[in-house]
Amino acid sequence: MSGRELFAALHLLDRQLVDRDGRLCGNVDDLELTESVEGNVYVTAILSGPGALWYRLGRKRLGRWLRTHTAMAMPPEHGDDPVRIPMRRVTGIGSAVTLAAHRYELANNAAEIWVRDHIIGHIPGSRHSADE
Amino acid sequence: VKKVFALFLGVLTAIGGFVDIGDLVANAAVGARFQMNLAWVVVVGVIGIIVYAEMSGRVAAISGRAIFDLVRERLGPRFGLANLLASFFINLLTLTAELAGVAIAISLASGVNYLLLIPVALFLVWVVIWRMPFERMEDVFGLAGLALIVFAVTAWHIGPAWGDVLHDASHPQIPPTENAFTYAYYAIALFGAAMTPYEVFFFSSGAVEEHWTRGDLATNRANVIVGFPLGGALSLSIMVVAALVFAPNDIDVGQLSQVVLPVSAELGKVGLAFAILGIFAATFGAALETALSSGYTIAQYFGWQWGKYVRPREASRFHLVVLIAIVASALWGMSAVDPVKVTEYSIVLSAAALPLTYFPILVIANDAEYMGEDTNGRVLNFVATLYLVLLVAVALATIPLMILTKAGQ
């Protein structure tokens, strides 16, 4: 199994996340690894959002702070750590990583929602695609 | 007709990339100072951008991933972020100059001071991005940009001995009034202008906006093979006109308004009208490309939803970045910064950043996991690798040359 973990890390990190509607919803900023009793290391979750990215870039304190604060911005029904996307919600790994989730349930889209509700949504025409 | 319009992504990318305000002035200035002795650089640049734009369009069509997505995926978050900051800054410089260019074009037609027209340019550019469908945007500005053919007509009307022009262009030498450093500096400026990264940001993102798939690979090829040589030919015709009109009279070109003078002298008001329309469309197209690219690059690095193909409220951060970029550039432009200087710097600085963008494209275009059977062939890889070496050499030489020549003076 050792080859598989390497494969996953190489082919997961920094990939585009796509939600169940085909919309773009973040990037694989970091991975959560868990060691099993037998000593094998598994990728258990994708971490996405500015907190995870800064943490990986070495700014650990800023990363942790951002991560708890984006998590707090989410409604409680999304679990205690919505920044974490468990691997069971991943439906495909290709040039992008597809998820069985809606983008607005993910904590990394909290800022997207805020900007939509407070700025972009107030500009006339924001509800219509230019192609319609 | 539908097939002809399918080529307009390439045409707009090329016109916006090749004959934006920077190139209009750079080509005219180079023609005036070096006659045709640097024309070969445009040809080298056209081939380079064809090779890399084709790859970026093919990668986007097969994998659905645009360039900055891949930049991060291959360079990692740290180098990706460095590239993002550099690209974003260069984009802002270019956008500032293009907004001023749009304002200058309107001012040439109306006589109103261009600084007062920058807010108009800001609003027009933003409204087009906010509301106009992507493909109509390509058609309108690509088609109007073709008015720049008036420069070729002007050259033909002047009627030089074409044999001599061709001979000069194919036997380049450093003019006695210049030295090797200024020659190299302007060569880099022309090369950087031909291969500005925002062309591939825009082209590959445009391929995703238009939902290209494997079936569009022929369209992709046709786009780059028609669009970029057309852009190159237009910029060469500006160079020829400047070499014929300005060089014999020792006139230096430092302003956009000078570029149109030979056209109005030769072809009168109708010619001038075409030149102004062409400049308006080319700078407007470049403003659209750079404004969108500032959103494309940031959104693709962070994985945000981007693009004109979804409702603006579904890509809210993308639209916010684009809006901020346009407003910031317009404010900077209104501070009466010299738009020509700004573009000159943006072109030369982008030459220094080129390998960071083009290297990941070459790597991904060879990755069978992304590309399936549509990876690069051997000949293409050979040419692309040669260009990558050239890009690295250019990048290393840029800053020292800029200092040595005091930015080409």
Interface residues (C-beta under 8 A of the other chain):
Chain A: H11 D14 R15 Q16 L17 R23 L24 C25 G26 N27 D29 S48 P50 L53 R56 L57 G94 S95 A96 R103 N108 A111 E112 I113 V115 R116 I119 I120 G121 I123 G125 S126 R127 H128 S129 A130 D131
Chain B: S63 G64 R65 D69 R72 E73 G76 P77 R78 G80 L81 W130 R131 M132 P133 F134 A299 Q300 Y301 F302 G303 W304 Q305 W306 K308 Y309 V310 R311 P312 R313 E314 S316 R317 H319 L320 E369 Y370
